[in-house]
């Protein structure tokens, strides 16, 4: 849990990052209406070098796409490219592959992710 800074205090890097990622979250996981199968091309504002096309039917590519969107995507990208069922299925592993700040923002907003991770551990 991130502590709120006292008035006039400069926020810590952790607080800034938490707010950045929390501000991008969908209202509910059901807002994640991205595809479950097939090829997906991410826009340049998320992937400015390297692989931009991902095959969701290939587990490593699917995981890579989700990591990228969670770290670099804005709210509209997150709801467009991520799928609720895929996120829930991948979360137990995904949570170990993303930054602590991303993980904490998502898990504090969506307790079902924490539950999902603990039931498969």
Secondary structure in CASP SS format (residue, H / E / C, confidence):
PFRMAT SS
TARGET T0000
AUTHOR 0000-0000-0000
METHOD secondary structure of the structure
MODEL  1
X C 1.00
X C 1.00
X C 1.00
X C 1.00
X C 1.00
X C 1.00
X C 1.00
X C 1.00
X C 1.00
X C 1.00
X C 1.00
X C 1.00
X H 1.00
X H 1.00
X H 1.00
X H 1.00
X H 1.00
X H 1.00
X H 1.00
X H 1.00
X H 1.00
X H 1.00
X C 1.00
X C 1.00
X C 1.00
X C 1.00
X C 1.00
X C 1.00
X H 1.00
X H 1.00
X H 1.00
X C 1.00
X E 1.00
X C 1.00
X C 1.00
X C 1.00
X C 1.00
X C 1.00
X E 1.00
X E 1.00
X E 1.00
X C 1.00
X C 1.00
X C 1.00
X C 1.00
X C 1.00
X C 1.00
X C 1.00
X C 1.00
X C 1.00
X C 1.00
X C 1.00
X E 1.00
X E 1.00
X E 1.00
X C 1.00
X C 1.00
X C 1.00
X H 1.00
X H 1.00
X H 1.00
X H 1.00
X H 1.00
X H 1.00
X H 1.00
X H 1.00
X H 1.00
X H 1.00
X H 1.00
X H 1.00
X H 1.00
X H 1.00
X C 1.00
X C 1.00
X H 1.00
X H 1.00
X H 1.00
X H 1.00
X H 1.00
X H 1.00
X H 1.00
X C 1.00
X E 1.00
X H 1.00
X H 1.00
X H 1.00
X H 1.00
X H 1.00
X H 1.00
X H 1.00
X H 1.00
X H 1.00
X H 1.00
X H 1.00
X C 1.00
X C 1.00
X C 1.00
X C 1.00
X C 1.00
X H 1.00
X H 1.00
X H 1.00
X H 1.00
X H 1.00
X H 1.00
X H 1.00
X H 1.00
X H 1.00
X H 1.00
X C 1.00
X H 1.00
X H 1.00
X H 1.00
X H 1.00
X H 1.00
X H 1.00
X H 1.00
X H 1.00
X H 1.00
X H 1.00
X C 1.00
END
